[in-house]
Amino acid sequence: MQPELTVPTVADATFRRAVVVACILGAVALVASVPLGYVTAALFGCIGLALGMLNSRLVQLSVVRFAKQESSRPKRQFVGSVVGRLALITLLALSLALLFRPDGLGVIVGLAVFQLLMIIVASIPMIKELRGS
């Protein structure tokens, strides 16, 4: 019997930190957008942040599923799920951006900000470790 595979602790902690920072960033964007008159754009930015969170969590779960699969074609299934997920998120983001122009572009900005946030949050522990050694 194989042990139960889960998302590694480090990856889960990184994801949680990124989610907390993204929520704070979204709240700050909403509060700052009220006097500037860009509340709708900030809301779409929050939707983009949420899509980024969803995508990152689904990536983690997909990798865990891929690692414990014993199928004869697990790589093909993994690639198919990755392409399908990215296509769906891209289609949704582009649809919102085009349907609700110009404020809908906030979805694209939110997605990009979350990806940048994930890179920064994941890099900080590595930078600290490199400086310490």
Secondary structure, 3 states (H helix, E strand, C coil): CCCCCCCCHHHHHHHHHHHHHHHHHHHHHHHHHHHHCCHHHHHHHHHHHHHHHHHHHHHHHHHHHHHHCCCCCHHHHHHHHHHHHHHHHHHHHHHHHHHCCCCCHHHHHHHHHHHHHHHHHHHHHHHHHHHHC
